[in-house]
Amino acid sequence: SFLGSAPILIPWKELTKAIAVLSITAVGRSVVNFLVNATTNGIELSLRQQLFEAFVKKDIEFFDQNQTSVLVEQLLHDVHAVQQIFSQLVESIKSLGKVVVGIGYILYICPEIGLATAVMVPVGVGLALSS
């Protein structure tokens, strides 16, 4: 055989670490996704309630002067726009978190490469944003 009689050694310690990191990452992502969805849904509900309360307080004359369908369409558009902004903000925060965790992991594995990465990534991002 190719390996001869040499036993195959399984690096159990490293394998256990990898499984632990993947498990923690999966649980962390689930928790973050849940919290993000709960927060954005709560904000959206709060905005809709505030808008509804503002409409309820309006006089009948306001609705006589403005078409209800146009008002509802504008409100739905505004709520959707706010929802899109929150989604983009959340994705930006997630991306930043991934970069920080990635650099931290590289620092743990190899401090020299980690320090170089920690210096070069912000410089690269700054150059990309300034272009």
BAZA-268269 format. One record per residue (C-alpha): residue number from 1; residue in three letters; x, y, z. Coordinates in pm, whole numbers. Layout:
{nr: NUM, rest: Ala, xx: X, yy: Y, zz: Z} $
...
END
This chain:
{nr: 1, rest: Ser, xx: 0, yy: 0, zz: 0} $
{nr: 2, rest: Phe, xx: 100, yy: 362, zz: -42} $
{nr: 3, rest: Leu, xx: 121, yy: 436, zz: 329} $
{nr: 4, rest: Gly, xx: 282, yy: 108, zz: 416} $
{nr: 5, rest: Ser, xx: 223, yy: 4, zz: 771} $
{nr: 6, rest: Ala, xx: 234, yy: 357, zz: 915} $
{nr: 7, rest: Pro, xx: -68, yy: 423, zz: 1136} $
{nr: 8, rest: Ile, xx: -298, yy: 710, zz: 1048} $
{nr: 9, rest: Leu, xx: -293, yy: 963, zz: 1329} $
{nr: 10, rest: Ile, xx: -602, yy: 1174, zz: 1367} $
{nr: 11, rest: Pro, xx: -532, yy: 1514, zz: 1523} $
{nr: 12, rest: Trp, xx: -817, yy: 1491, zz: 1776} $
{nr: 13, rest: Lys, xx: -722, yy: 1809, zz: 1961} $
{nr: 14, rest: Glu, xx: -730, yy: 2023, zz: 1646} $
{nr: 15, rest: Leu, xx: -1042, yy: 1847, zz: 1519} $
{nr: 16, rest: Thr, xx: -1219, yy: 1915, zz: 1849} $
{nr: 17, rest: Lys, xx: -1118, yy: 2282, zz: 1835} $
{nr: 18, rest: Ala, xx: -1247, yy: 2315, zz: 1478} $
{nr: 19, rest: Ile, xx: -1579, yy: 2153, zz: 1567} $
{nr: 20, rest: Ala, xx: -1612, yy: 2380, zz: 1872} $
{nr: 21, rest: Val, xx: -1540, yy: 2692, zz: 1666} $
{nr: 22, rest: Leu, xx: -1790, yy: 2590, zz: 1397} $
{nr: 23, rest: Ser, xx: -2054, yy: 2510, zz: 1658} $
{nr: 24, rest: Ile, xx: -2005, yy: 2840, zz: 1840} $
{nr: 25, rest: Thr, xx: -2017, yy: 3024, zz: 1507} $
{nr: 26, rest: Ala, xx: -2343, yy: 2853, zz: 1407} $
{nr: 27, rest: Val, xx: -2507, yy: 2930, zz: 1742} $
{nr: 28, rest: Gly, xx: -2377, yy: 3288, zz: 1730} $
{nr: 29, rest: Arg, xx: -2516, yy: 3343, zz: 1382} $
{nr: 30, rest: Ser, xx: -2854, yy: 3207, zz: 1486} $
{nr: 31, rest: Val, xx: -2867, yy: 3434, zz: 1790} $
{nr: 32, rest: Val, xx: -2758, yy: 3738, zz: 1588} $
{nr: 33, rest: Asn, xx: -3015, yy: 3668, zz: 1315} $
{nr: 34, rest: Phe, xx: -3290, yy: 3626, zz: 1575} $
{nr: 35, rest: Leu, xx: -3197, yy: 3948, zz: 1754} $
{nr: 36, rest: Val, xx: -3171, yy: 4142, zz: 1429} $
{nr: 37, rest: Asn, xx: -3509, yy: 4019, zz: 1308} $
{nr: 38, rest: Ala, xx: -3672, yy: 4088, zz: 1644} $
{nr: 39, rest: Thr, xx: -3522, yy: 4437, zz: 1658} $
{nr: 40, rest: Thr, xx: -3610, yy: 4537, zz: 1301} $
{nr: 41, rest: Asn, xx: -3961, yy: 4396, zz: 1337} $
{nr: 42, rest: Gly, xx: -4004, yy: 4586, zz: 1663} $
{nr: 43, rest: Ile, xx: -3886, yy: 4910, zz: 1504} $
{nr: 44, rest: Glu, xx: -4115, yy: 4859, zz: 1205} $
{nr: 45, rest: Leu, xx: -4412, yy: 4788, zz: 1433} $
{nr: 46, rest: Ser, xx: -4334, yy: 5095, zz: 1641} $
{nr: 47, rest: Leu, xx: -4318, yy: 5314, zz: 1330} $
{nr: 48, rest: Arg, xx: -4647, yy: 5176, zz: 1201} $
{nr: 49, rest: Gln, xx: -4814, yy: 5234, zz: 1538} $
{nr: 50, rest: Gln, xx: -4686, yy: 5591, zz: 1553} $
{nr: 51, rest: Leu, xx: -4811, yy: 5656, zz: 1201} $
{nr: 52, rest: Phe, xx: -5150, yy: 5503, zz: 1282} $
{nr: 53, rest: Glu, xx: -5182, yy: 5712, zz: 1598} $
{nr: 54, rest: Ala, xx: -5091, yy: 6025, zz: 1400} $
{nr: 55, rest: Phe, xx: -5363, yy: 5942, zz: 1146} $
{nr: 56, rest: Val, xx: -5622, yy: 5876, zz: 1413} $
{nr: 57, rest: Lys, xx: -5557, yy: 6221, zz: 1565} $
{nr: 58, rest: Lys, xx: -5614, yy: 6400, zz: 1232} $
{nr: 59, rest: Asp, xx: -5938, yy: 6583, zz: 1170} $
{nr: 60, rest: Ile, xx: -6183, yy: 6458, zz: 909} $
{nr: 61, rest: Glu, xx: -6101, yy: 6762, zz: 697} $
{nr: 62, rest: Phe, xx: -5746, yy: 6630, zz: 650} $
{nr: 63, rest: Phe, xx: -5885, yy: 6314, zz: 490} $
{nr: 64, rest: Asp, xx: -6128, yy: 6515, zz: 281} $
{nr: 65, rest: Gln, xx: -5839, yy: 6718, zz: 139} $
{nr: 66, rest: Asn, xx: -5601, yy: 6422, zz: 86} $
{nr: 67, rest: Gln, xx: -5672, yy: 6095, zz: -89} $
{nr: 68, rest: Thr, xx: -5644, yy: 5808, zz: 157} $
{nr: 69, rest: Ser, xx: -5494, yy: 5577, zz: -103} $
{nr: 70, rest: Val, xx: -5210, yy: 5823, zz: -172} $
{nr: 71, rest: Leu, xx: -5142, yy: 5863, zz: 201} $
{nr: 72, rest: Val, xx: -5132, yy: 5487, zz: 260} $
{nr: 73, rest: Glu, xx: -4905, yy: 5436, zz: -43} $
{nr: 74, rest: Gln, xx: -4663, yy: 5702, zz: 80} $
{nr: 75, rest: Leu, xx: -4660, yy: 5555, zz: 430} $
{nr: 76, rest: Leu, xx: -4592, yy: 5205, zz: 305} $
{nr: 77, rest: His, xx: -4311, yy: 5339, zz: 86} $
{nr: 78, rest: Asp, xx: -4158, yy: 5526, zz: 381} $
{nr: 79, rest: Val, xx: -4177, yy: 5224, zz: 613} $
{nr: 80, rest: His, xx: -4020, yy: 5008, zz: 342} $
{nr: 81, rest: Ala, xx: -3739, yy: 5263, zz: 295} $
{nr: 82, rest: Val, xx: -3666, yy: 5266, zz: 668} $
{nr: 83, rest: Gln, xx: -3669, yy: 4886, zz: 667} $
{nr: 84, rest: Gln, xx: -3413, yy: 4882, zz: 383} $
{nr: 85, rest: Ile, xx: -3187, yy: 5123, zz: 572} $
{nr: 86, rest: Phe, xx: -3196, yy: 4904, zz: 882} $
{nr: 87, rest: Ser, xx: -3122, yy: 4594, zz: 673} $
{nr: 88, rest: Gln, xx: -2819, yy: 4763, zz: 517} $
{nr: 89, rest: Leu, xx: -2701, yy: 4885, zz: 856} $
{nr: 90, rest: Val, xx: -2732, yy: 4537, zz: 1003} $
{nr: 91, rest: Glu, xx: -2540, yy: 4383, zz: 712} $
{nr: 92, rest: Ser, xx: -2265, yy: 4643, zz: 756} $
{nr: 93, rest: Ile, xx: -2238, yy: 4566, zz: 1127} $
{nr: 94, rest: Lys, xx: -2229, yy: 4191, zz: 1054} $
{nr: 95, rest: Ser, xx: -1954, yy: 4242, zz: 796} $
{nr: 96, rest: Leu, xx: -1751, yy: 4450, zz: 1039} $
{nr: 97, rest: Gly, xx: -1794, yy: 4181, zz: 1303} $
{nr: 98, rest: Lys, xx: -1674, yy: 3915, zz: 1060} $
{nr: 99, rest: Val, xx: -1363, yy: 4120, zz: 980} $
{nr: 100, rest: Val, xx: -1286, yy: 4175, zz: 1350} $
{nr: 101, rest: Val, xx: -1336, yy: 3807, zz: 1435} $
{nr: 102, rest: Gly, xx: -1131, yy: 3701, zz: 1132} $
{nr: 103, rest: Ile, xx: -841, yy: 3925, zz: 1225} $
{nr: 104, rest: Gly, xx: -866, yy: 3809, zz: 1586} $
{nr: 105, rest: Tyr, xx: -848, yy: 3447, zz: 1475} $
{nr: 106, rest: Ile, xx: -549, yy: 3519, zz: 1253} $
{nr: 107, rest: Leu, xx: -381, yy: 3698, zz: 1547} $
{nr: 108, rest: Tyr, xx: -442, yy: 3387, zz: 1757} $
{nr: 109, rest: Ile, xx: -301, yy: 3151, zz: 1493} $
{nr: 110, rest: Cys, xx: -6, yy: 3363, zz: 1376} $
{nr: 111, rest: Pro, xx: 48, yy: 3702, zz: 1545} $
{nr: 112, rest: Glu, xx: 284, yy: 3832, zz: 1276} $
{nr: 113, rest: Ile, xx: 38, yy: 3775, zz: 992} $
{nr: 114, rest: Gly, xx: -245, yy: 3895, zz: 1214} $
{nr: 115, rest: Leu, xx: -74, yy: 4227, zz: 1285} $
{nr: 116, rest: Ala, xx: 1, yy: 4277, zz: 917} $
{nr: 117, rest: Thr, xx: -364, yy: 4201, zz: 835} $
{nr: 118, rest: Ala, xx: -490, yy: 4431, zz: 1110} $
{nr: 119, rest: Val, xx: -287, yy: 4715, zz: 957} $
{nr: 120, rest: Met, xx: -349, yy: 4641, zz: 589} $
{nr: 121, rest: Val, xx: -726, yy: 4578, zz: 596} $
{nr: 122, rest: Pro, xx: -821, yy: 4927, zz: 723} $
{nr: 123, rest: Val, xx: -575, yy: 5085, zz: 477} $
{nr: 124, rest: Gly, xx: -724, yy: 4881, zz: 192} $
{nr: 125, rest: Val, xx: -1078, yy: 4970, zz: 292} $
{nr: 126, rest: Gly, xx: -985, yy: 5337, zz: 318} $
{nr: 127, rest: Leu, xx: -831, yy: 5333, zz: -27} $
{nr: 128, rest: Ala, xx: -1131, yy: 5152, zz: -172} $
{nr: 129, rest: Leu, xx: -1375, yy: 5400, zz: -18} $
{nr: 130, rest: Ser, xx: -1175, yy: 5702, zz: -131} $
{nr: 131, rest: Ser, xx: -1176, yy: 5587, zz: -495} $
END
